[in-house]
Amino acid sequence: MPPCLCLPATHSLPSSNLLISTRHRFRLPKPPNASSQISLNSPLSNQTSPPQPKTTGVIVIGGGLAGLAAATRLQADNVPFLLLEASDGVGGRVRSDVVDGYILDRGFQIFITGYPEARKILDYDALDLRKFYSGAQVYYGGRFNTVADPLRHFSDSLQSLTNPIGTVVDKLLIGLTRLKVLTQGDDEILNAEEVTTIDLLKKIGFSDAILERFFRPFFGGIFFDRELETTSRLFNFIFKCLALGDNTLPAKGIAAIPEQLAAKLPSNSILLNSPVVSVDSESNSSSRIRVKLLNGEIFESEFGIILAVEEPEAVKLLAGEKTAEVRQPVRSTVCLYFSADQDKVPVRDPVLLLNGTDKGIINNMFFATNVAPSYAPAGKALVSVSLVGLYGDVADEDLVDQVVKELSGWFGQSVVGSWSYLRMYRIGFAQPNQCPPTNLTKNPKIKPGLYICGDYVTSATFDGALVSGKKAAEALLQDRALVTV
Ligand SMILES: Cc1cc2nc3c(=O)[nH]c(=O)nc-3n(C[C@H](O)[C@H](O)[C@H](O)COP(=O)(O)OP(=O)(O)OC[C@H]3O[C@@H](n4cnc5c(N)ncnc54)[C@H](O)[C@@H]3O)c2cc1C
């Protein structure tokens, strides 16, 4: 079993990739100092002697979905491990804050129940998943127009056949594209010939109307890439998952997903507030790779290291190894939250609203409480608005003003004027760049004893992160002959 480590008391430690703004002042996070908060059965408390490494089976660095999936796989084979996480909680990019009774996911995220690995590893019932309407409402021509999944909302889809969000042929082509992806295996999709998503959609024959009014805001919002230059492999994978499952949110917030995984691991196997500053991959003894924490503590692994950090951090920590550079531009987003009185909510459906015009900065929005009422206190509603890109040169106040003005054009000034701004999340690294050429099934092994996982190793999705974590753990177990997989 791992050494006896107690979880440190949590304190606010937003990642450098995430900026949170409200109208209120925030206390700056305290610098992480794990050693002051960990009780250790080790001689480290002696300040005069050089730090002695603490040994464990496997060290997993990073507690996002990939790291948690790797740890889950190790635990399944009773292999001891220690997960070192830099921030004050697990989840990585999949976290939520509770502010005055509102659940604020750190950026708008949707959990698609059709994700194949997620189905295997997560307990959906316990997540109490709340469904979105299968389709969207597209703001175009001064009104909202329905795009509906014909298999789930047949009469809506019939009524929407002649709306301006695309031609009747477009709507048939959506059905044919769906049939095509459903006949393909996931590995086949992820390794298929690739072009950009926009080129694929044009080749299928979609009209400019549906490309501009539906595909750009819908898939542009998923990829944080309105140009749709992201690989067709990712488009086909997500299109298939959307066909197989529902778009949902856990009632307790998106963070319930990683928290469910973490809760099944031994509590003393996760060490929070523990940023790793170096991985001693130069070590000759590949079976004893060491890692050093920001506070100077050193951990040594008996079987190997699984590096489950986001791509830019992995490139930094593996500086001595041959790793690819971070491809640019990385994908960024801003998510703004507003509170409203329930009677000031102009839309009652649990539906995603898309900006189908070529004007304004809003890409998509929804009333989170229409999907999961638990996202706000009784009588209140939570409004979530997403932008594609970071808008780094626009001050928070200006961004809020711009969004409020745009929403007022959609719903009326008297409605939107009654809402209160809650918080903004600017997420610099939301997803890696996955434009062609891509390799969505990368080998997790850097060398014996050192493995990588994360969404940049597979597909930039929850599922990609989960699969990559499992595969990294299996590669380690196989190399160390700890298990036959
Ligand atoms: C706003 C937003 C919306 C998204 N929407 C969706 C969606 O709807 N559907 C979907 O499928 N995907 C979505 N994604 C993508 C998805 O969240 C990611 O692909 C996935 O969560 C990545 O998981 P990961 O474990 O690879 O990386 P991360 O979640 O980034 O985890 C890496 C972890 O490593 C830790 N770490 C970093 N450096 C160190 C260090 N030096 N020492 C120790 N720990 C370290 C970090 O703190 C972090 O916890 C979205 C992402 C964002 C940001």
The ligand as a MOL file (V3000), in Angstrom:
LIG
                    3D

  0  0  0     0  0            999 V3000
M  V30 BEGIN CTAB
M  V30 COUNTS 53 58 0 0 0
M  V30 BEGIN ATOM
M  V30 1 C -14.7270 24.5010 -20.5170 0
M  V30 2 C -14.5120 23.1180 -21.0080 0
M  V30 3 C -15.5670 22.4500 -21.5830 0
M  V30 4 C -15.3970 21.1510 -22.0220 0
M  V30 5 N -16.4890 20.5000 -22.5010 0
M  V30 6 C -16.3940 19.1840 -22.7660 0
M  V30 7 C -17.5510 18.4510 -23.0780 0
M  V30 8 O -18.6690 18.9790 -23.0950 0
M  V30 9 N -17.4080 17.1330 -23.3590 0
M  V30 10 C -16.1970 16.5140 -23.3410 0
M  V30 11 O -16.1210 15.3150 -23.5870 0
M  V30 12 N -15.0670 17.1960 -23.0410 0
M  V30 13 C -15.1440 18.5080 -22.7380 0
M  V30 14 N -14.0280 19.2080 -22.4030 0
M  V30 15 C -12.7190 18.5350 -22.4940 0
M  V30 16 C -12.4600 17.6640 -21.2680 0
M  V30 17 O -12.8020 18.3490 -20.1070 0
M  V30 18 C -10.9800 17.3010 -21.2420 0
M  V30 19 O -10.6400 16.7020 -22.4690 0
M  V30 20 C -10.6320 16.3200 -20.1220 0
M  V30 21 O -11.2480 16.6640 -18.9180 0
M  V30 22 C -9.1160 16.2980 -19.9470 0
M  V30 23 O -8.7580 15.4860 -18.8500 0
M  V30 24 P -7.2310 15.2120 -18.5180 0
M  V30 25 O -7.1980 14.3290 -17.3370 0
M  V30 26 O -6.5480 14.7800 -19.7560 0
M  V30 27 O -6.5820 16.6300 -18.1880 0
M  V30 28 P -6.9050 17.6480 -16.9990 0
M  V30 29 O -8.3360 17.6360 -16.6720 0
M  V30 30 O -6.3240 18.9570 -17.4260 0
M  V30 31 O -6.1020 17.0820 -15.7620 0
M  V30 32 C -4.7390 17.3270 -15.5600 0
M  V30 33 C -4.5020 17.4100 -14.0690 0
M  V30 34 O -3.0910 17.4860 -13.8240 0
M  V30 35 C -2.8760 18.4100 -12.7870 0
M  V30 36 N -1.5000 18.9010 -12.9000 0
M  V30 37 C -0.9890 19.7250 -13.8420 0
M  V30 38 N 0.3180 19.9360 -13.6350 0
M  V30 39 C 0.6460 19.2280 -12.5220 0
M  V30 40 C 1.8510 19.0340 -11.8110 0
M  V30 41 N 2.9910 19.6280 -12.1980 0
M  V30 42 N 1.8420 18.2500 -10.7060 0
M  V30 43 C 0.6950 17.6290 -10.3060 0
M  V30 44 N -0.4710 17.7850 -10.9620 0
M  V30 45 C -0.5010 18.5610 -12.0570 0
M  V30 46 C -3.9040 19.4930 -13.0380 0
M  V30 47 O -4.1180 20.2830 -11.8820 0
M  V30 48 C -5.1090 18.6550 -13.4250 0
M  V30 49 O -5.8660 18.2820 -12.3040 0
M  V30 50 C -14.1430 20.5140 -21.9510 0
M  V30 51 C -13.0650 21.1910 -21.3930 0
M  V30 52 C -13.2490 22.4770 -20.9120 0
M  V30 53 C -12.1080 23.1720 -20.2620 0
M  V30 END ATOM
M  V30 BEGIN BOND
M  V30 1 1 1 2
M  V30 2 1 2 3
M  V30 3 2 2 52
M  V30 4 2 3 4
M  V30 5 1 4 5
M  V30 6 1 4 50
M  V30 7 2 5 6
M  V30 8 1 6 7
M  V30 9 1 6 13
M  V30 10 2 7 8
M  V30 11 1 7 9
M  V30 12 1 9 10
M  V30 13 2 10 11
M  V30 14 1 10 12
M  V30 15 2 12 13
M  V30 16 1 13 14
M  V30 17 1 14 15
M  V30 18 1 14 50
M  V30 19 1 15 16
M  V30 20 1 16 17
M  V30 21 1 16 18
M  V30 22 1 18 19
M  V30 23 1 18 20
M  V30 24 1 20 21
M  V30 25 1 20 22
M  V30 26 1 22 23
M  V30 27 1 23 24
M  V30 28 2 24 25
M  V30 29 1 24 26
M  V30 30 1 24 27
M  V30 31 1 27 28
M  V30 32 2 28 29
M  V30 33 1 28 30
M  V30 34 1 28 31
M  V30 35 1 31 32
M  V30 36 1 32 33
M  V30 37 1 33 34
M  V30 38 1 33 48
M  V30 39 1 34 35
M  V30 40 1 35 36
M  V30 41 1 35 46
M  V30 42 1 36 37
M  V30 43 1 36 45
M  V30 44 2 37 38
M  V30 45 1 38 39
M  V30 46 1 39 40
M  V30 47 2 39 45
M  V30 48 1 40 41
M  V30 49 2 40 42
M  V30 50 1 42 43
M  V30 51 2 43 44
M  V30 52 1 44 45
M  V30 53 1 46 47
M  V30 54 1 46 48
M  V30 55 1 48 49
M  V30 56 2 50 51
M  V30 57 1 51 52
M  V30 58 1 52 53
M  V30 END BOND
M  V30 END CTAB
M  END
